[in-house]
Amino acid sequence: MDEKITIIEGPPPSFETVGDGWALGLNEGGSLAEVALTRLRTFNGPALVERCHRAWSSQGAIHLEYRGSDGLESQAPIIAARTVDMEDGQLLLLWVRLDIDEVELQAEDDEDLGDDGSDDFDFPD
């Protein structure tokens, strides 16, 4: 049976896509997935990180269980975890794998486009 960390109160977690090479190196599996980071407030960050380490050291998996913005329960495999002490408590950083169809990609900003609205590449005629 897989372990899980469950968010029991508060809003749905927000996920940020990750482009760091070390995190992308952890992304393996049979389906297309995106590595994402979520930040959660907690009172027992080190215990939760230890729980992840125990699952991984026994070749098991651990999942983040949460309610999405649609109110349905969702799960995402946790691939890395870290805790940070803050002035007002602890922050749990979780890197998870999200299926590509669950990830909302942000549109490219207009400032990334050239003067004429095209991208910055010049193509020969």
One Martini backbone bead per residue (centre of mass of N, CA, C, O) as a GRO file, in nm:
protein
  125
    1MET     BB    1   0.096   0.037   0.023
    2ASP     BB    2   0.064   0.359  -0.020
    3GLU     BB    3   0.164   0.649   0.069
    4LYS     BB    4   0.038   0.962   0.236
    5ILE     BB    5  -0.034   1.309   0.193
    6THR     BB    6  -0.280   1.511   0.353
    7ILE     BB    7  -0.506   1.759   0.278
    8ILE     BB    8  -0.752   1.885   0.518
    9GLU     BB    9  -0.705   2.202   0.476
   10GLY     BB   10  -0.792   2.438   0.268
   11PRO     BB   11  -0.680   2.512  -0.016
   12PRO     BB   12  -0.576   2.437  -0.296
   13PRO     BB   13  -0.303   2.368  -0.442
   14SER     BB   14  -0.025   2.515  -0.583
   15PHE     BB   15   0.141   2.493  -0.903
   16GLU     BB   16   0.481   2.481  -1.017
   17THR     BB   17   0.674   2.475  -1.264
   18VAL     BB   18   0.977   2.292  -1.346
   19GLY     BB   19   1.334   2.353  -1.474
   20ASP     BB   20   1.515   2.189  -1.312
   21GLY     BB   21   1.739   1.943  -1.370
   22TRP     BB   22   1.711   1.765  -1.113
   23ALA     BB   23   1.397   1.737  -1.129
   24LEU     BB   24   1.378   1.622  -1.421
   25GLY     BB   25   1.547   1.360  -1.346
   26LEU     BB   26   1.290   1.238  -1.172
   27ASN     BB   27   1.126   1.209  -1.443
   28GLU     BB   28   0.963   0.901  -1.446
   29GLY     BB   29   0.778   0.707  -1.691
   30GLY     BB   30   0.490   0.599  -1.888
   31SER     BB   31   0.412   0.906  -1.873
   32LEU     BB   32   0.324   1.216  -1.924
   33ALA     BB   33   0.501   1.469  -1.734
   34GLU     BB   34   0.511   1.714  -1.472
   35VAL     BB   35   0.704   1.919  -1.283
   36ALA     BB   36   0.606   2.022  -0.948
   37LEU     BB   37   0.553   2.286  -0.710
   38THR     BB   38   0.472   2.289  -0.357
   39ARG     BB   39   0.344   2.495  -0.083
   40LEU     BB   40   0.327   2.405   0.271
   41ARG     BB   41   0.184   2.431   0.564
   42THR     BB   42   0.334   2.325   0.884
   43PHE     BB   43   0.411   2.141   1.200
   44ASN     BB   44   0.568   1.857   1.056
   45GLY     BB   45   0.798   1.854   0.835
   46PRO     BB   46   1.020   1.642   0.917
   47ALA     BB   47   0.818   1.402   0.934
   48LEU     BB   48   0.730   1.412   0.635
   49VAL     BB   49   1.007   1.373   0.510
   50GLU     BB   50   1.065   1.104   0.651
   51ARG     BB   51   0.830   0.952   0.521
   52CYS     BB   52   0.942   0.972   0.236
   53HIS     BB   53   1.216   0.830   0.286
   54ARG     BB   54   1.098   0.559   0.375
   55ALA     BB   55   0.948   0.494   0.114
   56TRP     BB   56   1.196   0.509  -0.080
   57SER     BB   57   1.387   0.302   0.073
   58SER     BB   58   1.144   0.072   0.016
   59GLN     BB   59   1.041   0.123  -0.288
   60GLY     BB   60   0.822   0.330  -0.259
   61ALA     BB   61   0.536   0.532  -0.248
   62ILE     BB   62   0.428   0.883  -0.250
   63HIS     BB   63   0.139   1.091  -0.189
   64LEU     BB   64  -0.058   1.359  -0.279
   65GLU     BB   65  -0.354   1.459  -0.110
   66TYR     BB   66  -0.631   1.635  -0.271
   67ARG     BB   67  -0.835   1.908  -0.343
   68GLY     BB   68  -0.960   2.044  -0.596
   69SER     BB   69  -1.129   2.305  -0.748
   70ASP     BB   70  -1.372   2.082  -0.804
   71GLY     BB   71  -1.366   1.886  -0.523
   72LEU     BB   72  -1.185   1.661  -0.605
   73GLU     BB   73  -0.996   1.397  -0.565
   74SER     BB   74  -0.635   1.393  -0.556
   75GLN     BB   75  -0.319   1.270  -0.699
   76ALA     BB   76   0.046   1.290  -0.636
   77PRO     BB   77   0.357   1.216  -0.689
   78ILE     BB   78   0.633   1.215  -0.485
   79ILE     BB   79   0.989   1.313  -0.556
   80ALA     BB   80   1.024   1.555  -0.341
   81ALA     BB   81   1.158   1.689  -0.018
   82ARG     BB   82   1.113   1.986   0.198
   83THR     BB   83   1.211   2.191   0.477
   84VAL     BB   84   1.114   2.517   0.617
   85ASP     BB   85   1.195   2.767   0.832
   86MET     BB   86   0.980   2.999   0.976
   87GLU     BB   87   0.846   3.241   1.169
   88ASP     BB   88   0.530   3.102   1.131
   89GLY     BB   89   0.679   2.824   1.062
   90GLN     BB   90   0.636   2.564   0.835
   91LEU     BB   91   0.767   2.455   0.515
   92LEU     BB   92   0.650   2.249   0.253
   93LEU     BB   93   0.832   2.098  -0.006
   94LEU     BB   94   0.683   1.972  -0.313
   95TRP     BB   95   0.761   1.737  -0.557
   96VAL     BB   96   0.567   1.662  -0.847
   97ARG     BB   97   0.362   1.457  -1.052
   98LEU     BB   98   0.195   1.567  -1.347
   99ASP     BB   99  -0.022   1.536  -1.566
  100ILE     BB  100  -0.049   1.697  -1.856
  101ASP     BB  101  -0.374   1.727  -1.842
  102GLU     BB  102  -0.346   1.888  -1.546
  103VAL     BB  103  -0.184   2.112  -1.683
  104GLU     BB  104  -0.153   2.459  -1.686
  105LEU     BB  105  -0.066   2.661  -1.940
  106GLN     BB  106   0.092   2.945  -1.997
  107ALA     BB  107   0.086   3.216  -2.166
  108GLU     BB  108   0.253   3.410  -2.364
  109ASP     BB  109   0.400   3.698  -2.345
  110ASP     BB  110   0.423   3.989  -2.529
  111GLU     BB  111   0.725   4.059  -2.440
  112ASP     BB  112   0.843   3.794  -2.592
  113LEU     BB  113   0.783   3.949  -2.838
  114GLY     BB  114   0.817   4.111  -3.098
  115ASP     BB  115   0.722   4.400  -3.256
  116ASP     BB  116   0.528   4.217  -3.465
  117GLY     BB  117   0.445   3.948  -3.278
  118SER     BB  118   0.679   3.777  -3.312
  119ASP     BB  119   0.925   3.602  -3.284
  120ASP     BB  120   1.290   3.623  -3.261
  121PHE     BB  121   1.301   3.479  -3.531
  122ASP     BB  122   1.479   3.450  -3.838
  123PHE     BB  123   1.349   3.366  -4.149
  124PRO     BB  124   1.393   3.257  -4.444
  125ASP     BB  125   1.239   3.295  -4.768
   0.00000   0.00000   0.00000
